[in-house]
């Protein structure tokens, strides 16, 4: 990975961190997002019991936390890993997880000052779990790539005997 590639990863990381910050600034309360979800489901002609709507809304909101921090972790890992060296760096993964969790804490602190929002350690745990999942997916992609390079993984569409 060259110097210009590292700069791109750092730029992507910074842009994504700003996106997370901006999403935290908006007053996305649970009730308006549930109302929007109900409108979308109605538009798609999907009926759902009202008690299940709240659960679906909650799952979607927490999935958003998982996803945004998984993406942050992938960008940050690629920014932190050594340009030269092994494909996977445990040290870079550790610092990525620590930095992602720390950013989540600052994000939750920031939400204490946003009208209609509140800080939640559960959200911080969800964010850090998302970062962990992002790193797990990335590690597995590196593993598959390495196995393919070594010829130990069957090529797609070919019969293995």
N, C-alpha and C positions, 0 to 999 in steps of 0.2 A: 504494500500500500504506500503510495507516494505521498509527498507533502501536500500536493493539491487535493488528493483524495481525503486526507485528514481534515483539511480546511472545510471541505464539503460536509463531512460528517459533523464537525463542530457547528457549522452554519445550520444544518438540519436540526441538531440538538437545541440550539438557541431558539430557532423559530418555533420548534415544538413546545419548548418551555414557555415561550410567550403565549402560544395558543392556549396552553393549560391555564396560565395566569388569567388570560382574557375570559376563558370559560368560567373561571372562579369569580370573576367580577360581575358577571351577569346574574340577575336574581332568579335563577332557575329553582324555584321551589317545587315541591312534589305535586301540589295541587294543579298548577298550570300544566306541568308536563303530563299529568294523568289525563287532563282534559284534552290536550293535544293528541295523546295516544288514543283516546276514545274517538276523536274525530277521524283519525287515520284509519282505525279499525272499521268505523262506520262507512267511510269512503270505500274501503276494500270489501264491504259487505261481509265483515267478519263479526259475529256476535259473541259476546263474552259476558259472563255473569259479573255484576258490579263488584262483588267481593274479590273476584279473580283479577279484575282490572287493576286494583291497587297492588296486588302481588306482582303482576306482570310489569307494571310501572317501576316497582322497586327493583326487580331483577334487571330490567333494562338500564336503570340509572347506575346500578352497581357494575354492570357489564361495561358501561362507558368508563368508569373509573379504572377497571382492569385493563381495558384496551388502551386508554390514553397513556397509562404508565408502562404498559408493555412496549408500546412504540417508543416512548422516551428511553427506556432501558436499551433497546436495540440501537438507537441512534447514539446514546451515550457510550455504550460498550465499544462501538466501532470508533468513537472518538478517542477513547482511552487506551485501547489495546495497542501494543507496540507495532510500529509499522513493519518492522522486520522481526521475525521470530515465529513461534508456533501459531497455528491457526486459532487455537483457543488459549486464552490467558485467564487463569483462575484469579490472578491479582486484579486484572481489569474488571472481571465479573464482580469481585468483592467490592471494589470501589464504585462500580456502577450501582450495585444494590444499595450501598450506603448513601451515595449521592441521591439516588431516586427516592429513598425513604426520607432523607433529610429535606428534599425539595417538597415532598408531600406534607411534611410537618409545617414548613413555611407557608405552603398553600392553605392548609387548614387554619393556621394562625391568621392569615390574610382574610379568610372568609368571616372571621369574627367581626370584622369592620364593614362587611358588605350587607346592606339592608336586605332582609329576607333570607339570609344565609346564616349558617352556624358552623362552628368547628366541630369535627367529629374524629375521635381517635379510631373509630371503626372504619371511617373512610380512609384514614392514613394506613391502616392495616390492609384494607382492600387495595389501595394504590401500590403498596409495597409487594403485595401478593401478585398484582399485575406485572410489576417489574420483574419479579422472580419468574413468572410464567414466560415473559418475553425472553429472558435469558435461557430458560430451559428449551424453548422452541429454537432459539438461535444456536444453542449448543448441539441440539439434535440435527439441525441443518448442516452444521459444520461436520458432524460425525458422518452423516450420509454422504456428504461431498468427499470426505476423506476415504470412506470405504469404496466409493465409486472410483476414485483415483487409484486406489490399490487393487481394483478389480475384484474386490470381495463382495460386492453387491451386484445382483443381477441387473442387467440393463432392462429398461422398460420394453415390453413387447417380445422379449426373448424367453424361450423356455429354459428353465433351470433343470439340469439333470444331475 
